[in-house]
Amino acid sequence: MSASYAKELLRLGIIDAKTGSKDAARRYLDRAIYMAGSHDVLAEGWFWMSEVTDDPAEKRKALENCLGHDIYHTRARRSLAILDGKLKAGDVIDPNHLPAAPDGLREAQADRFMCPKCGGRMAFSPDGATLVCDYCTRPNPMSAAGGAGAEKDFIVAMATMKGHGKPLQEQVFHCNGCGAEFILPPKQISANCAYCDSPHVVSLEHTKDLLEPNSILPHAFDLKRATHLLIEWVEKNDIKPEKKVDLPRGIYLPLWTFDIGGMIEYTSEIVEYEEDDYRRGRERKVVRMTNQYPVMVNDLPLPASRKLSAIFMRMIPGYDLSMLKAYDPRFLAGWLAEVYDVPMADASLDARSRAFDAIKKELPHMLSNVNIVHTSSAGMLVESFKLALLPVWMTELPFDGREHLVLINGQSGEVESDLPGDEDNEPGGLLSFLADLLDD
């Protein structure tokens, strides 16, 4: 009786809150909270209490009480982020009516990296810590970046266009060196000016539709080393290219990682045996039980670019993600970098599905081989995420009548390709095509 009465009081309080009758809403909500017997009603009651008070301290207390009963309460976390200044109320969108992506060209801010001594072009050296001038070779040490970059709140990002957006239009740059304007392809966030060759890196922090990377794994070796690795791999696999092979190109590819929590609800069956009253034997009985299993998945990785996702996915385990550094645009000076074309919202659904499938497969073993008859992922929630940039060298191998993509892990040097693994190729070498490029 009291539970249903509390829900009715909550319903009346919400109606008054939505119609602007704040005093009446507070009376209903206060009574609903007092009589509530469930965490769901208490969480919802405290959230709406935060909506009918204008005092920041009271609003914060109500929101914290709401999250105390339901830590994953989406609207409360979003409101608290606005109260803390982490989210602007004007950036919040209606997820049921997302704004259309902008068409045409977009003006973009970009950082420019030039030598303070001679004005020459500065490029990041794959030693992890230095910008080097291409002309006077003066090194410019970078200050040590702390940590891997803080993870971002999934709920806050989903409340804005940045959680749903992807690059659909070209960007227009104004070069601060020569004054020229040039267009950057929509899936690229770094380039050199076509006239003065100065390197530029897009500042995504000021855009409303794209998230800025918060972690990066710097390139660990240069073109010469990448070429050696390519030659060794080609000769090891007895591949004979059909024509000249292009040098590997250094690039950064985007990667999403997600932290997933909550719980999986499951129904299991166990068999029990009971002695009957007449001692004629043991009676077999199947008992069904419903319970919950906690979910704790940390940094589940997914490619953020569709173009190379199949090969890139196989490369991801070869990266040591514990070496990620906080994102700094200077790492991209002189290097190409792709922006993601898989929106964070879409990637999070895939991550949640992968986590659920993996846990569901292991669940019977983790529960002492009970028979699982039903599982539900309704209680699983994405808590936080990172957008990282990983180093890759890429080229194409002309073989078997077409161009085969080859990627080299820019940290470990491991090589992946779309070549079939069981091809019986004629022995040959790539060295004849590239040996002259290795001579200093």
NUPA-411197 format. One record per residue (C-alpha): x, y, z. Coordinates in steps of 0.25 Angstrom, whole numbers, plus 5000, padded with zeros to 4 digits. Example, Ala and Ser with C-alpha at 12.3 -4.5 7.8 and 13.67 -1.06 7.14 Angstrom:
504949825031/505549965029/
***
This chain:
500050005000/501150105004/501950064992/500850094982/500450224990/501950274989/501950254974/500650324973/501150444981/502450444972/501550444960/500750564965/502050634969/502650614955/501350674948/501450794957/502950814955/502750804939/501550914940/502451004949/501650994962/502950974970/502350994984/501250884981/502350794975/503250804987/502150764996/501750644988/503250604986/503650625001/502450525005/502850424994/504250424998/503850405013/502950285009/503750224998/504250085000/505050064988/506350124983/505650154969/504650244975/505650304985/506550334973/505450394964/504850474976/506250544979/506450574965/505150644963/505450714976/506650774970/505850824958/504950904967/505950974976/506851094971/507851094982/509151034977/509450964990/508050904992/508150854977/509450794979/509050724992/507750664984/508650624973/509650554982/508450484989/507950434976/509250374972/509350314985/508150224982/508550214967/509950244963/509650224949/508450324948/508750394935/507950524937/508550544951/509950524946/509650624935/509050724944/510250714954/511250734942/510550864938/510550904953/512050874953/512350954940/512750824933/511550834923/510950964918/509350954918/509351014904/510150894899/509150794904/508350734892/507050654891/507550514887/506250484880/506450604871/507850614868/508250744860/508750714845/510150714843/510750844837/510950834822/511950904813/513250964819/513550984834/514551084839/515551024849/516551074858/517951014857/519251014865/520551044857/521850994860/523151064855/524551074860/524751194870/526251214865/526151204850/524651204847/524751064840/523750954841/523750874854/523350724854/523250624865/524350534867/524050394870/524850394883/523650424891/524050564896/524550654885/524150754874/525350764864/525450874853/525650824839/526650924835/527550964847/527250834854/527050904867/526350814877/525150874885/524950784897/523450764901/523050764915/522750634921/521250604919/520650544932/519850414931/519050364920/518050474920/516750464929/515650384924/514350454920/512950444926/512150364917/510850424921/511350564920/511850544906/510550474901/509750594906/510450674895/510650674880/512050624882/511550494887/510850464874/511650544863/512550504852/513350584842/512550604830/513050734824/514450794820/515150894829/515751024825/517051064831/517651204832/519151184832/519751284842/521051274835/520751324821/519351354822/518851254812/517551174814/517451034810/516550914812/516750794820/516050664817/514950634827/515650514833/516950584836/517350674847/518750704844/519450754831/520550844825/520250974819/520250964804/521051084802/522051104814/522050964818/521750994833/521150884841/519750914846/518850824856/517350854858/516950894871/515650814873/515450864887/514650984882/513750904872/512350864876/512250734868/513550664871/514250614883/515750644885/516750534887/517150524901/518250414900/519350384890/520450274888/521550344881/522250284870/523550204875/524350194862/524650274849/524450244834/525750174833/525350074844/523950054838/524550024824/525549914830/524349854837/523549844825/524749784817/524949674828/523449644828/523349634813/524549544812/524149454823/522849434816/523449404803/522649514796/523149564783/522449704780/521949724765/522449864764/523149974772/522649984787/522350124793/523150164806/522350144818/521550264823/521450304838/520050334843/519250334856/517950254856/516850274866/516450174876/515250174886/515350114900/514150094909/514050054924/512749974926/512049954939/510749914945/510249774946/509649654937/508349594942/508349444940/507349334943/508049194946/507549054949/508148964959/507748824962/507348784976/507048644982/506148614994/505848495002/504348465001/503548435014/503448285010/504948265008/504648214994/505848294988/506248434985/505348524978/506048614967/505548754966/506048874957/506049004964/506149134957/506849254963/507049404958/508249474962/509249584958/510649574954/511549704955/512149764942/513549824943/514149844929/515349944928/515850004915/515149914905/515749964892/515049984878/515550044865/514950184863/515250184848/514450094839/515450094827/516550014834/515749944845/515949804841/517449804841/517549914852/516649824861/517749714860/518849804863/518249864876/518649754886/520149784881/520049924887/520449954901/519350044905/519950064919/520950154912/519850254907/520250404909/519250514911/518950574898/519750694893/519650744879/521150764878/521250604876/520550624863/521450734857/521950674844/521150554845/519750514839/518650484848/517250434845/516050484853/514950374857/513850344847/513150244857/512350334866/512550314881/511050274883/511150164872/512450114877/511950104892/510750014887/511749914880/512649924893/511549884902/511049774893/512449714892/512649724907/511249654910/511549544900/512949514906/512349514921/511149434917/512049324910/512949314923/511749324933/511449174935/512949154938/513049274948/511749214955/512249074957/511649024944/510149054947/509249044936/508949184931/507549194924/507449344923/508249474923/507949614922/508949734919/507949844923/508749874936/510049894928/510550034927/511650104920/512350194931/513450264924/514350264911/515650314905/515950354891/517350314888/518250324876/519150204873/520450214864/520450134850/521250124838/520550084826/520750054811/520249964800/520849834794/520549814779/520349664779/519449554773/518849654764/518449764774/518949854785/518949794799/518949884811/520149864821/520149934835/521349934844/521149964859/521850094862/522150054876/522549904875/522849884860/521949774858/521349764844/519949724840/519349724826/518149674818/518949564811/518449424812/519349354822/519449224814/519949274801/521049204794/521849314788/523049314779/524349354787/524749494785/525149624792/524649764794/526049804797/526349834782/525249944782/525650004796/527149984799/527550114792/526650184802/527350134814/528650184811/529050304818/
***
